[in-house]
Amino acid sequence: MENLTGIMIKLLEKLPPSECPKFLHRVVDGVCGRDPPRLRDYGNAWSLTEWMELLDSLSSFFRIAVGKKYSDDEVEESLADLGSGQRDAILACLKARKEEVRQGLVERTNGVSSAQLQDFDWQIKLALSSDKISSLQMVLLSLSLDVKQDGVLKPVSLELNREELQTLINSLEAANKVVLQLK
């Protein structure tokens, strides 16, 4: 987390302390899947490269602090090099929106934004080529998912070969581990 705070320190100090709380809450909005701050609102403070670095480091900071359940003392220690105005603003924002960030992390781990898996069905098919029926035999998994996103149920169909299925399984196992760590 030290690398993140180093980037934040030099870039966040370009913003007047009075604007810092509003900016940080907009960053948390972005972490939670809502509208993040826009460069055009802060374009005079940072270049595009600095803007991207700052948003990335702040978003990562909030995700790590909440995801790893850092105590207030640990967070404060990691922000020791920041000016008191910026440090206090980050701490206040983190305290006020910790549960919201945690929920946003869980939702993003589960899928796109607020998508929830409602049902699934699967079938195994044998793909045959019309001109080379005897030589091409590829097993495919046909996976149908019912995903609820923003209150709307959407069917999603996938056709996966063995390698793609293994990649999907590995991704789901990794996501499950992250969810278990957040609990």
DRENGU-290515 format. One line per 10 residues: their letters; for each residue x, y, z of N, C-alpha, C, O, CB. Coordinates in Angstrom, 1 decimal, always signed. Atoms other than C-alpha are relative to their C-alpha. Glycine has a CB too. Layout:
A> X Y Z X Y Z X Y Z X Y Z X Y Z | ... .
//
This chain:
MENLTGIMIK> +0.8 -1.2 +0.0 +0.0 +0.0 +0.0 +0.9 +1.3 +0.0 +0.4 +2.4 -0.3 -0.9 +0.0 +1.2 | -0.8 -1.2 +0.0 +3.0 +2.3 +0.3 +0.2 +0.6 -1.4 +0.2 +1.8 -1.5 +1.4 -0.5 +0.5 | -0.1 -0.5 +1.4 +3.4 +2.6 -3.5 -1.3 +0.8 -0.3 -1.1 +1.9 -1.0 +0.2 -1.1 -1.0 | +1.2 -0.7 +0.3 -0.2 +3.7 -3.7 -0.1 +1.3 +0.7 -0.4 +2.4 +0.1 -1.3 -0.8 +0.4 | +0.0 -1.2 -0.7 +0.1 +6.3 -1.0 +1.0 +1.0 -0.5 +0.8 +2.2 -0.5 +0.2 -0.2 +1.5 | -1.0 -0.9 +0.6 +3.2 +7.7 -2.6 -0.5 +0.8 -1.2 -0.3 +2.0 -1.3 +1.3 -0.7 -0.4 | +0.7 -0.6 +1.1 +1.3 +8.4 -5.8 -1.1 +1.0 +0.4 -1.2 +2.1 +0.0 -0.6 -1.1 -1.0 | +1.1 -0.9 -0.5 -1.7 +9.8 -3.9 +0.6 +1.3 +0.6 +0.0 +2.3 +0.4 -0.8 -0.8 +1.0 | -0.5 -1.1 -0.7 +0.5 +12.1 -1.8 +0.3 +1.2 -1.0 -0.1 +2.3 -0.8 +1.2 -0.4 +0.8 | -0.5 -1.0 +0.9 +2.1 +14.0 -4.7 -1.2 +0.6 -0.8 -1.2 +1.7 -1.2 +1.1 -0.4 -0.8 .
LLEKLPPSEC> +1.1 -0.5 +0.9 -1.1 +14.2 -6.8 -1.2 +0.6 +0.8 -1.8 +1.6 +0.3 -0.5 -1.2 -0.8 | +1.2 -0.5 -0.8 -3.8 +14.7 -4.1 +0.3 +1.4 +0.6 -0.6 +2.2 +0.8 -0.3 -1.0 +1.1 | -0.3 -1.3 -0.6 -1.9 +17.7 -2.7 -0.2 +1.1 -1.0 -0.2 +2.3 -0.6 +1.5 +0.0 +0.4 | +0.3 -1.0 +1.0 -2.6 +19.5 -6.0 -1.5 +0.5 +0.1 -1.8 +1.6 -0.4 +0.2 -0.5 -1.4 | +1.4 -0.4 -0.2 -6.3 +19.7 -5.0 -0.2 +0.8 +1.3 +0.4 +0.4 +2.3 -0.9 -1.3 +0.0 | +0.2 -0.7 -1.2 -7.4 +22.3 -2.5 -0.7 -0.8 +1.1 -1.6 -1.6 +0.7 -0.8 +1.3 -0.3 | +0.6 +0.8 -1.1 -8.3 +20.7 +0.9 -1.5 +0.1 +0.0 -2.2 -0.8 +0.4 +0.6 +0.4 +1.3 | +1.5 -0.2 -0.1 -11.8 +22.2 +0.7 -0.7 -0.9 -1.0 -1.9 -1.2 -0.8 -0.4 +1.4 -0.2 | +0.6 +0.8 +1.0 -12.5 +20.2 -2.5 +0.2 -1.5 +0.1 -0.4 -2.3 -0.5 +0.5 +0.4 -1.4 | -0.5 +1.4 -0.2 -10.9 +17.0 -1.3 -1.2 -1.0 +0.4 -1.3 -2.0 -0.2 +1.0 -0.1 +1.1 .
PKFLHRVVDG> +1.1 +1.0 -0.4 -14.0 +15.4 +0.5 -1.0 -0.3 -1.1 -1.3 -1.5 -1.3 -0.8 +0.6 +1.1 | +0.9 +0.2 +1.1 -16.3 +15.9 -2.5 +0.7 -1.0 -1.0 +0.0 -1.9 -1.5 -0.4 +1.3 -0.7 | -0.7 +0.8 +0.9 -13.7 +14.4 -4.8 +0.2 -1.5 +0.4 -0.1 -2.4 -0.3 +1.4 +0.6 -0.3 | -0.2 +1.3 -0.5 -13.0 +11.4 -2.6 -1.4 -0.8 +0.0 -1.4 -2.0 -0.3 +0.5 +0.0 +1.5 | +1.3 +0.7 +0.0 -16.7 +10.6 -2.3 -0.4 -0.4 -1.4 -1.1 -1.4 -1.6 -1.1 +0.9 +0.6 | +0.3 +0.3 +1.4 -17.0 +10.7 -6.1 +0.9 -1.2 -0.4 +0.4 -2.1 -1.2 +0.3 +1.2 -0.9 | -0.9 +1.2 +0.2 -14.0 +8.2 -6.2 -0.7 -1.3 +0.5 -0.7 -2.3 -0.1 +1.4 +0.2 +0.6 | +0.7 +1.1 -0.6 -15.9 +5.9 -3.8 -1.2 -0.4 -0.8 -1.6 -1.5 -1.0 -0.4 +0.3 +1.4 | +1.2 +0.3 +0.9 -19.0 +6.2 -6.1 +0.5 -0.9 -1.1 -0.2 -1.8 -1.5 -0.6 +1.4 -0.5 | -0.6 +0.8 +1.1 -16.8 +4.9 -8.9 +0.3 -1.4 +0.4 +0.1 -2.4 -0.3 +1.2 +0.6 -0.6 .
VCGRDPPRLR> -0.3 +1.3 -0.6 -15.6 +2.0 -6.7 -1.2 -0.8 +0.2 -1.2 -2.1 +0.0 +0.8 +0.1 +1.3 | +1.3 +0.6 -0.3 -19.2 +1.2 -5.9 -0.8 -0.2 -1.3 -2.0 -0.7 -1.2 -0.8 +0.7 +1.0 | +0.7 +0.2 +1.2 -20.2 +1.1 -9.6 -0.9 +1.1 -0.5 -1.6 +0.9 -1.4 -0.8 -1.2 +0.1 | +0.8 -1.2 +0.5 -21.8 +4.5 -9.9 +1.0 +1.0 -0.7 +2.1 +0.6 -1.0 -0.6 +0.7 +1.3 | -0.8 -0.9 +0.7 -20.5 +7.6 -11.6 +1.2 +0.5 +0.7 +1.1 +1.1 +1.8 -0.9 +1.2 -0.4 | -1.2 -0.4 -0.6 -16.9 +8.3 -10.8 +0.2 +1.5 -0.3 -0.5 +2.1 -1.1 +1.3 -0.8 -0.5 | -0.3 -1.4 +0.4 -15.4 +11.9 -10.9 +0.4 +0.1 -1.4 +0.9 -0.9 -2.0 +1.1 +0.6 +1.0 | -0.3 -0.3 +1.4 -14.9 +13.4 -14.3 +1.2 +0.9 -0.1 +1.4 +1.8 +0.7 -1.2 +0.5 -0.8 | -1.2 -0.8 +0.2 -11.6 +14.8 -15.5 -0.4 +1.5 -0.4 +0.3 +2.4 +0.1 +0.8 -0.6 -1.2 | +0.4 -1.3 +0.4 -13.4 +17.8 -17.0 -0.3 +0.9 +1.2 -0.2 +2.1 +1.2 -1.2 +0.0 -1.0 .
DYGNAWSLTE> +0.2 -0.7 -1.2 -14.4 +18.8 -13.5 +1.2 +0.4 +0.8 +1.2 +1.3 +1.6 -1.0 -0.8 +1.0 | -1.3 -0.2 -0.8 -10.8 +18.7 -12.2 +1.2 +0.1 -1.0 +2.3 +0.0 -0.6 +0.2 -1.2 +0.9 | -1.1 +0.0 +1.0 -8.8 +19.1 -15.5 +1.1 +1.0 +0.3 +2.2 +0.8 -0.2 -0.7 +0.3 -1.3 | -1.1 -1.0 -0.2 -7.0 +22.2 -14.3 +0.9 -0.4 +1.1 +2.0 +0.2 +1.3 -0.7 +1.3 +0.4 | -0.9 +0.4 -1.1 -5.5 +20.3 -11.3 +1.0 -1.0 -0.5 +2.1 -1.1 -0.1 -0.8 -0.6 +1.1 | -0.8 +1.1 +0.4 -4.1 +17.3 -13.1 +0.0 -0.2 -1.5 -0.9 +0.1 -2.2 -0.4 -1.3 +0.6 | +0.0 +0.4 +1.3 -3.0 +16.1 -16.5 -0.7 -1.3 -0.2 -1.1 -1.9 +0.9 +1.5 -0.1 -0.6 | +0.8 +1.3 +0.2 -4.7 +13.0 -18.1 +0.8 -1.1 +0.7 +0.1 -2.0 +1.3 -0.1 -0.2 -1.5 | -0.8 +1.1 -0.6 -1.8 +10.7 -17.0 -0.1 +0.1 +1.6 -0.3 -0.9 +2.2 +1.4 +0.1 -0.4 | +0.1 -0.1 -1.5 -1.9 +12.1 -13.4 -1.4 -0.4 +0.5 -1.5 -1.0 +1.5 +0.4 +1.5 +0.4 .
WMELLDSLSS> +1.4 +0.3 -0.4 -5.7 +11.8 -13.3 -0.2 -1.5 +0.0 -0.7 -2.0 +1.0 -0.9 +0.6 -1.1 | +0.2 +1.5 +0.0 -5.6 +8.1 -14.3 +0.8 -0.6 +1.2 +0.3 -1.5 +1.8 +0.5 -0.5 -1.3 | -0.8 +0.6 -1.1 -2.8 +7.4 -11.8 -0.7 +0.3 +1.4 -0.8 -0.6 +2.2 +1.4 +0.7 +0.1 | +0.7 -0.3 -1.2 -4.7 +9.2 -9.0 -1.2 -0.8 +0.2 -1.5 -1.3 +1.3 -0.3 +1.5 +0.0 | +1.2 +0.8 -0.1 -8.0 +7.5 -9.7 +0.3 -1.4 +0.3 -0.3 -2.0 +1.1 -0.9 +0.2 -1.2 | -0.4 +1.4 -0.2 -6.3 +4.2 -9.9 +0.5 -0.3 +1.4 +0.1 -1.2 +2.1 +1.0 -0.5 -1.0 | -0.5 +0.2 -1.3 -4.4 +4.6 -6.7 -1.0 +0.2 +1.1 -1.0 -0.5 +2.1 +1.2 +1.0 +0.3 | +1.0 -0.2 -1.0 -7.3 +6.0 -4.7 -1.0 -1.1 +0.0 -1.4 -1.6 +1.1 -0.7 +1.4 -0.2 | +1.0 +1.1 +0.0 -9.7 +3.3 -5.9 +0.6 -1.2 +0.6 +0.0 -1.9 +1.3 -0.4 -0.3 -1.5 | -0.7 +1.2 -0.6 -7.1 +0.6 -5.1 +0.1 +0.2 +1.5 -0.1 -0.8 +2.2 +1.4 -0.1 -0.6 .
FFRIAVGKKY> -0.2 -0.2 -1.4 -6.5 +2.2 -1.7 -1.3 -0.3 +0.7 -1.3 -1.1 +1.7 +0.4 +1.5 +0.3 | +1.2 +0.3 -0.7 -10.2 +2.1 -0.8 -0.4 -1.5 -0.1 -0.9 -2.0 +0.9 -1.2 +0.8 -0.7 | +0.3 +1.4 +0.1 -10.6 -1.4 -2.1 +0.8 -0.9 +0.9 +0.3 -1.8 +1.6 +0.2 -0.5 -1.5 | -0.9 +0.7 -0.9 -7.6 -2.7 -0.2 -0.3 +0.2 +1.4 -0.4 -0.7 +2.2 +1.5 +0.4 -0.3 | +0.3 -0.3 -1.4 -8.4 -0.9 +3.0 -1.3 -0.7 +0.5 -1.3 -1.2 +1.6 -0.2 +1.5 +0.2 | +1.3 +0.6 -0.4 -12.0 -2.3 +3.0 +0.1 -1.5 -0.2 -0.3 -2.3 +0.7 -1.1 +0.5 -0.8 | +0.0 +1.4 +0.3 -11.3 -5.7 +1.4 +0.9 -0.8 +1.0 +0.6 -1.9 +1.4 +0.6 -0.2 -1.4 | -0.9 +0.6 -0.9 -8.4 -6.5 +3.8 -0.4 +0.4 +1.5 +0.3 +0.0 +2.4 +1.4 +0.3 -0.3 | +0.5 -0.4 -1.4 -10.3 -5.0 +6.8 +1.0 +0.6 +0.8 +1.2 +0.3 +2.0 -0.6 -1.2 +0.7 | -1.0 -0.8 -0.8 -7.6 -2.6 +7.8 -0.7 +0.8 +1.1 -1.8 +1.3 +1.0 +0.8 +0.9 -0.9 .
SDDEVEESLA> +0.5 -0.8 -1.1 -8.1 -1.0 +11.2 +0.2 +1.5 -0.3 +1.0 +1.8 -1.2 +0.7 -0.4 +1.4 | -0.1 -1.5 +0.2 -8.4 +2.8 +11.5 +1.5 +0.4 +0.2 +2.0 +1.2 -0.5 -0.8 +0.7 +1.0 | -1.4 -0.3 -0.2 -4.8 +2.8 +12.9 +0.9 -0.4 -1.2 +1.8 +0.4 -1.5 +0.5 -0.7 +1.3 | -0.8 +0.5 +1.2 -3.4 +0.8 +9.9 -0.2 +1.0 -1.1 +0.7 +1.3 -1.8 -0.4 -1.4 -0.4 | +0.3 -1.0 +1.1 -5.2 +3.2 +7.5 +0.7 +1.3 +0.3 +1.4 +1.9 -0.6 -1.5 +0.2 -0.2 | -0.6 -1.2 -0.3 -4.0 +6.2 +9.3 +1.6 +0.0 -0.1 +2.2 +0.9 -0.6 -0.3 +0.4 +1.5 | -1.5 +0.1 +0.2 -0.4 +4.9 +9.4 +0.4 +0.0 -1.4 +1.5 +0.6 -1.8 +0.4 -1.3 +0.7 | -0.4 +0.0 +1.4 -0.4 +4.3 +5.7 -0.2 +1.3 -0.7 +0.4 +1.6 -1.7 -0.9 -1.0 -0.8 | +0.2 -1.4 +0.5 -1.5 +7.9 +5.2 +0.8 +1.0 +0.7 +0.6 +2.2 +0.6 -1.5 +0.4 +0.0 | -0.8 -0.9 -0.9 +1.1 +9.4 +7.6 +0.7 +1.1 -0.8 +0.8 +2.2 -0.3 +1.0 -0.8 +0.7 .
DLGSGQRDAI> -0.7 -1.0 +0.8 +2.9 +11.3 +4.8 -0.9 +1.1 -0.6 -0.4 +2.1 -1.1 +0.8 -0.7 -1.1 | +0.9 -1.0 +0.6 -0.2 +13.1 +3.6 -0.2 +1.2 +0.9 +0.0 +1.1 +2.1 -1.4 -0.7 -0.3 | +0.3 -1.2 -0.9 -1.1 +16.6 +4.8 -1.3 -0.4 +0.8 -2.1 -1.2 +0.4 -0.3 +1.2 -0.9 | +1.1 +0.3 -0.9 -3.6 +16.6 +7.6 -1.4 +0.1 -0.6 -2.3 -0.6 -0.3 +0.1 +0.8 +1.3 | +1.3 -0.3 +0.6 -6.4 +18.0 +5.5 -0.4 -1.2 -0.9 -1.6 -1.7 -0.8 +0.0 +1.2 -0.8 | +0.3 +1.2 +0.9 -6.2 +15.2 +2.9 -0.2 -1.3 +0.8 -1.1 -2.1 +0.5 +1.1 -0.1 -1.1 | +0.1 +1.2 -0.9 -5.6 +12.5 +5.5 -1.3 -0.1 +0.7 -2.0 -1.1 +0.7 +1.2 -0.1 +1.0 | +1.3 +0.0 -0.7 -8.6 +13.5 +7.5 -1.2 -0.2 -0.9 -2.1 -0.9 -0.6 -0.2 +1.4 +0.8 | +1.1 +0.2 +1.0 -10.8 +13.7 +4.4 -0.1 -1.5 -0.5 -1.2 -2.0 -0.6 +0.3 +0.9 -1.2 | +0.0 +1.4 +0.4 -9.7 +10.2 +3.3 -0.6 -0.9 +1.1 -1.4 -1.8 +0.9 +1.4 -0.5 -0.4 .
LACLKARKEE> +0.5 +0.8 -1.1 -10.3 +8.8 +6.8 -1.5 +0.1 +0.2 -2.3 -0.8 +0.4 +0.7 +0.4 +1.3 | +1.4 -0.2 -0.2 -13.7 +10.4 +7.1 -0.8 -0.6 -1.1 -1.9 -1.2 -0.8 -0.3 +1.6 +0.0 | +0.7 +0.6 +1.2 -14.8 +9.2 +3.6 +0.0 -1.5 +0.2 -1.0 -2.1 +0.0 +0.7 +0.4 -1.3 | -0.1 +1.4 -0.2 -13.6 +5.7 +4.4 -0.9 -0.5 +1.1 -1.6 -1.5 +1.0 +1.4 -0.4 +0.3 | +0.9 +0.3 -1.1 -15.4 +5.6 +7.7 -1.5 +0.1 -0.4 -2.3 -0.8 +0.0 +0.2 +0.9 +1.2 | +1.4 -0.3 +0.4 -18.6 +7.0 +6.2 -0.5 -1.0 -1.0 -1.7 -1.3 -1.0 -0.2 +1.4 -0.5 | +0.5 +0.8 +1.1 -18.7 +4.7 +3.2 +0.6 -1.4 +0.0 +0.5 -2.1 -1.1 +0.4 +0.7 -1.3 | -0.7 +1.3 +0.0 -16.9 +1.5 +4.3 -1.0 -1.1 -0.4 -0.6 -2.0 -1.2 +0.5 -0.3 +1.5 | +1.0 +1.1 +0.3 -20.1 -0.7 +4.1 -0.4 +0.1 -1.5 -0.5 -1.0 -2.1 -1.2 +0.1 +0.9 | +0.3 -0.1 +1.4 -20.9 +0.7 +0.7 +1.1 -0.5 -0.9 +0.8 -1.2 -1.9 -0.3 +1.5 -0.3 .
VRQGLVERTN> -1.2 +0.5 +0.8 -17.4 -0.1 -0.6 +0.0 -1.5 +0.1 +0.2 -2.2 -0.9 +1.3 +0.6 +0.5 | +0.0 +1.5 -0.2 -17.6 -3.6 +0.9 -1.1 -0.6 -0.9 -0.9 -1.6 -1.6 -0.3 -0.4 +1.4 | +1.1 +0.6 +0.8 -21.0 -4.2 -0.9 +0.4 +0.2 -1.5 +0.1 -0.8 -2.3 -1.3 +0.8 +0.3 | -0.4 -0.1 +1.3 -19.6 -2.8 -4.1 +1.1 -1.0 -0.4 +1.1 -1.5 -1.6 +0.6 +1.4 -0.2 | -1.0 +1.1 +0.3 -16.6 -5.2 -3.9 -0.7 -1.3 -0.2 -0.3 -2.1 -1.1 +1.0 +0.0 +1.1 | +0.7 +1.3 +0.1 -19.0 -8.1 -3.4 -0.7 -0.1 -1.3 -0.7 -1.1 -2.0 -0.9 -0.2 +1.2 | +0.8 +0.0 +1.2 -21.2 -7.1 -6.3 +1.0 -0.1 -1.2 +0.6 -0.8 -2.2 -0.8 +1.3 -0.1 | -0.9 +0.1 +1.2 -18.2 -6.6 -8.7 +0.7 -1.4 +0.0 +1.0 -1.9 -1.1 +1.1 +1.0 +0.2 | -0.5 +1.3 +0.0 -16.8 -10.0 -7.6 -1.0 -1.0 -0.6 -0.6 -2.0 -1.3 +0.4 -0.4 +1.4 | +1.0 +0.8 +0.5 -20.1 -11.6 -8.4 -0.3 +0.1 -1.5 -1.0 -0.7 -2.1 -1.3 +0.2 +0.8 .
GVSSAQLQDF> +0.2 -0.2 +1.4 -20.2 -10.2 -11.9 -0.1 +1.4 -0.4 +0.5 +2.3 +0.4 -1.4 -0.7 -0.4 | +0.1 -1.4 +0.5 -21.0 -7.1 -13.8 -0.9 +0.8 +0.9 -2.1 +0.5 +1.0 -0.5 +0.0 -1.5 | +0.8 -0.9 -0.9 -22.2 -4.3 -11.5 -0.8 -0.8 +1.0 -0.3 -1.4 +1.9 -0.8 +0.9 -0.9 | +0.9 +0.6 -0.9 -25.2 -5.6 -9.7 -0.7 -1.2 -0.5 -1.8 -1.5 -0.2 -1.1 +1.0 +0.5 | +0.6 +1.2 +0.6 -25.8 -8.8 -11.7 +0.1 -1.1 +1.0 +1.0 -1.3 +1.8 +0.8 -0.3 -1.3 | +0.1 +1.2 -0.8 -26.9 -11.9 -9.9 -0.4 -1.2 -0.8 -1.3 -1.1 -1.6 -1.0 +0.2 +1.2 | +0.3 +1.2 +0.7 -27.0 -15.4 -11.2 -1.3 -0.6 +0.6 -1.3 -0.8 +1.9 +1.1 -1.1 +0.1 | +1.3 +0.5 -0.5 -30.6 -16.7 -10.9 -0.2 -1.5 -0.2 -0.7 -2.2 +0.6 -1.1 +0.8 -0.6 | +0.2 +1.4 +0.3 -30.5 -20.1 -12.6 +1.0 -0.4 -1.1 +1.6 +0.5 -1.8 -1.4 -0.3 -0.5 | -0.9 +0.4 +1.1 -28.3 -22.2 -14.9 -0.4 -1.4 -0.5 -1.1 -2.1 +0.2 +1.5 +0.0 +0.5 .
DWQIKLALSS> +0.2 +1.3 +0.6 -28.5 -25.2 -17.2 +1.2 -0.3 -0.8 +1.8 +0.6 -1.4 -1.4 -0.1 -0.8 | -1.1 +0.4 +0.8 -25.9 -27.2 -19.0 -0.2 -1.2 -0.8 -1.0 -2.1 -0.4 +1.3 -0.1 +0.8 | +0.1 +1.1 +0.9 -25.6 -29.7 -21.8 +1.4 -0.3 -0.6 +2.2 +0.7 -0.8 -1.1 +0.1 -1.1 | -1.3 +0.3 +0.7 -22.6 -31.5 -23.4 -0.4 -0.5 -1.4 -1.3 -1.3 -1.6 +0.8 -1.1 +0.7 | +0.3 +0.3 +1.4 -22.6 -31.7 -27.2 +1.2 -0.5 -0.7 +2.3 -0.2 -0.2 -0.6 +1.3 -0.7 | -1.1 +0.5 +0.8 -20.4 -33.4 -29.7 -0.1 +0.8 -1.3 -1.0 +0.6 -2.1 +0.0 -1.5 -0.2 | +0.0 -0.8 +1.2 -19.5 -31.0 -32.5 +0.6 -0.8 -1.1 +1.7 -1.4 -1.0 +0.9 +1.4 +0.2 | -0.4 +0.7 +1.2 -19.2 -32.6 -35.9 +0.1 +0.9 -1.2 -0.8 +1.7 -1.4 -0.9 -1.2 -0.3 | -0.2 -0.8 +1.2 -17.9 -31.0 -39.1 -0.7 -0.8 -1.1 -0.6 -2.0 -1.2 +1.5 +0.2 -0.3 | +0.7 +0.6 +1.1 -20.0 -31.7 -42.2 +0.9 -0.7 -1.0 +0.5 -1.7 -1.5 -0.9 +1.0 -0.7 .
DKISSLQMVL> -0.9 +0.6 +1.0 -17.0 -32.4 -44.4 +1.0 -1.0 +0.6 +1.6 -1.8 -0.1 +0.7 +1.0 -0.8 | -1.0 +0.9 -0.6 -14.8 -34.2 -41.9 -0.7 -0.7 +1.2 -0.1 -0.6 +2.3 +1.2 +0.8 +0.4 | +0.7 +0.5 -1.1 -17.3 -36.0 -39.7 +0.8 -1.0 +0.8 +0.8 -1.0 +2.0 -1.3 -0.7 -0.4 | -0.8 +1.1 -0.7 -14.9 -38.9 -38.9 +1.2 +0.6 +0.7 +1.6 +0.0 +1.7 +0.4 -1.0 -1.0 | -1.2 -0.5 -0.6 -11.9 -36.7 -38.0 -0.2 +1.1 +1.0 +0.7 +1.3 +1.9 +0.9 +0.5 -1.1 | +0.2 -1.1 -1.0 -13.4 -33.8 -36.0 -1.0 -0.4 +1.0 -2.2 -0.6 +0.7 -0.4 +1.3 -0.7 | +0.9 +0.3 -1.1 -14.9 -34.7 -32.7 +0.5 +0.9 +1.2 +1.4 +0.5 +1.9 +0.1 -1.5 +0.4 | -0.3 -0.9 -1.1 -14.8 -31.8 -30.2 -1.2 +0.1 +0.9 -2.3 +0.4 +0.5 +0.4 +1.4 -0.6 | +1.0 -0.1 -1.0 -16.7 -31.9 -27.0 -0.2 +1.4 +0.4 +0.8 +2.1 +0.7 +0.3 -0.9 +1.2 | +0.4 -1.4 -0.5 -18.5 -28.6 -26.1 -1.0 -0.1 +1.1 -1.8 -0.9 +1.1 -0.5 +0.8 -1.2 .
LSLSLDVKQD> +1.0 -0.2 -1.0 -20.3 -27.5 -23.1 -0.9 +1.2 -0.3 -0.4 +2.2 -0.6 +0.7 +0.2 +1.4 | +0.9 -1.1 +0.3 -23.4 -25.5 -23.7 -0.6 +0.4 +1.4 -1.3 -0.3 +2.0 -1.2 -0.4 -1.0 | +0.3 -0.5 -1.3 -24.0 -23.3 -20.6 -1.0 +1.1 -0.2 -0.7 +2.1 -0.8 +1.2 +0.4 +0.8 | +1.0 -1.1 +0.0 -27.2 -21.2 -20.2 -0.2 +0.5 +1.4 -0.4 -0.2 +2.3 -1.4 -0.6 -0.6 | +0.1 -0.7 -1.3 -27.3 -18.7 -17.4 -1.2 +1.0 +0.0 -1.4 +1.7 -1.1 +1.3 +0.7 +0.4 | +1.0 -1.0 -0.2 -30.2 -16.6 -16.2 +0.6 +1.0 +1.0 +0.8 +0.7 +2.2 -1.4 -0.5 +0.5 | -0.6 -1.0 -0.8 -28.6 -13.4 -14.9 -0.9 +1.2 +0.3 -1.5 +1.7 -0.6 +1.3 +0.5 -0.6 | +0.8 -1.2 -0.3 -30.5 -10.7 -13.0 +0.9 +1.2 +0.2 +1.7 +1.2 +1.1 -0.9 -0.3 +1.3 | -0.8 -1.2 +0.0 -29.0 -7.3 -13.6 -0.9 +1.2 +0.0 -1.8 +1.4 -0.8 +1.0 +0.1 -1.2 | +0.8 -1.2 -0.2 -30.6 -4.1 -12.3 -1.5 -0.4 -0.1 -2.3 +0.4 -0.6 +0.3 +1.0 -1.1 .
GVLKPVSLEL> +1.4 +0.4 -0.1 -33.9 -6.0 -11.7 -0.5 -0.7 -1.3 -1.7 -1.1 -1.3 -0.8 +1.1 +0.3 | +0.5 +0.6 +1.3 -34.1 -7.4 -15.3 +0.7 -1.4 -0.2 +2.0 -1.4 -0.1 +0.3 +0.9 -1.2 | -0.6 +1.3 +0.2 -33.6 -11.1 -15.9 +0.4 -0.2 -1.5 -0.4 +0.0 -2.4 -1.1 -1.1 +0.3 | -0.6 +0.1 +1.4 -31.3 -11.7 -19.0 +0.6 -1.4 -0.1 +1.4 -1.9 +0.7 +1.0 +1.1 -0.2 | -0.6 +1.3 +0.3 -30.5 -15.1 -20.5 +1.4 +0.2 -0.7 +1.5 +1.0 -1.5 -0.9 -0.9 -0.9 | -1.3 -0.1 +0.6 -26.8 -15.6 -21.3 +0.4 -1.5 -0.4 +0.3 -2.4 +0.5 +1.0 +0.6 +1.0 | -0.4 +1.3 +0.5 -25.7 -18.6 -23.4 +1.5 +0.0 -0.4 +2.0 +0.9 -1.1 -0.9 -0.4 -1.2 | -1.4 +0.1 +0.4 -22.1 -19.8 -23.7 +0.2 -1.4 -0.5 -0.5 -2.4 -0.1 +0.9 +0.2 +1.3 | -0.4 +1.3 +0.5 -20.6 -22.7 -25.6 +1.6 +0.0 +0.2 +2.3 +0.8 -0.4 -0.4 -0.2 -1.6 | -1.4 +0.0 -0.4 -17.2 -23.7 -24.2 +0.6 -1.3 -0.3 +0.0 -2.4 -0.2 +0.1 +0.3 +1.5 .
NREELQTLIN> -0.8 +1.2 +0.1 -14.5 -26.2 -25.1 +0.6 -0.3 +1.3 +0.4 +0.4 +2.3 +1.0 +0.1 -1.2 | -0.7 +0.4 -1.3 -12.4 -27.9 -22.4 +0.8 +1.1 +0.6 +0.7 +1.3 +1.8 +0.8 -1.3 -0.2 | -0.9 -1.0 -0.6 -9.8 -25.2 -22.1 -0.8 +1.2 +0.5 -0.5 +1.8 +1.5 +0.9 +0.5 -1.1 | +0.9 -1.2 -0.4 -12.5 -22.4 -22.0 -0.7 -0.4 +1.3 -0.9 +0.5 +2.2 -0.9 +0.4 -1.1 | +0.7 +0.4 -1.2 -14.4 -24.4 -19.4 +0.9 +0.0 +1.2 +0.5 +0.5 +2.3 -0.6 -1.4 -0.2 | -1.0 +0.0 -1.1 -11.3 -24.9 -17.2 +0.3 +1.5 +0.4 +0.5 +1.8 +1.6 +1.3 -0.7 -0.5 | -0.2 -1.4 -0.3 -10.6 -21.1 -17.5 -1.2 +0.6 +0.8 -0.9 +1.3 +1.8 +0.2 +0.8 -1.2 | +1.2 -0.5 -0.7 -14.2 -20.4 -16.4 +0.0 -0.5 +1.5 -0.3 +0.2 +2.4 -1.3 -0.4 -0.7 | +0.0 +0.6 -1.4 -13.9 -22.8 -13.4 +1.1 +0.7 +0.8 +0.8 +1.0 +2.0 +0.3 -1.5 -0.1 | -1.0 -0.6 -0.8 -10.6 -21.3 -12.3 -0.4 +1.5 +0.4 -0.1 +1.9 +1.5 +1.3 +0.1 -0.8 .
SLEAANKVVL> +0.5 -1.3 -0.3 -12.1 -17.8 -12.5 -1.0 +0.0 +1.1 -1.0 +0.9 +2.0 -0.5 +0.7 -1.3 | +1.0 +0.1 -1.0 -15.1 -18.8 -10.5 +0.6 -0.4 +1.4 +0.1 +0.1 +2.4 -1.1 -1.0 -0.4 | -0.7 +0.4 -1.2 -12.9 -20.5 -7.9 +0.7 +1.2 +0.7 +0.7 +1.4 +1.9 +0.9 -1.1 -0.2 | -0.7 -1.2 -0.5 -10.8 -17.3 -7.6 -0.9 +1.0 +0.6 -0.7 +1.6 +1.6 +0.9 +0.6 -1.1 | +1.0 -1.0 -0.5 -13.9 -15.1 -7.2 -0.6 -0.5 +1.3 -0.8 +0.3 +2.2 -1.1 +0.1 -1.1 | +0.5 +0.6 -1.2 -15.2 -17.5 -4.6 +0.9 +0.3 +1.2 +0.5 +0.6 +2.3 -0.3 -1.5 -0.1 | -1.0 -0.3 -1.0 -12.0 -17.1 -2.6 +0.0 +1.4 +0.5 +0.1 +1.7 +1.7 +1.4 -0.4 -0.4 | +0.0 -1.4 -0.4 -12.2 -13.3 -2.7 -1.3 +0.3 +0.8 -1.2 +1.0 +1.8 +0.0 +0.8 -1.3 | +1.2 -0.2 -0.7 -15.8 -13.4 -1.6 +0.1 -0.6 +1.5 -0.4 +0.1 +2.4 -1.2 -0.7 -0.7 | -0.2 +0.6 -1.3 -14.9 -15.7 +1.3 +0.9 +0.9 +0.9 +0.7 +0.9 +2.1 +0.5 -1.4 -0.1 .
QLK> -0.9 -0.9 -0.8 -12.1 -13.3 +2.4 -0.7 +1.2 +0.4 -0.4 +1.8 +1.5 +1.2 +0.3 -0.9 | +0.7 -1.2 -0.3 -14.5 -10.4 +2.4 -1.1 -0.2 +1.1 -1.5 +0.7 +1.8 -0.7 +0.5 -1.2 | +1.0 +0.3 -1.1 -16.9 -12.2 +4.8 +0.5 +0.0 +1.3 -0.2 -0.2 +2.3 -0.7 -1.3 -0.2 .
//
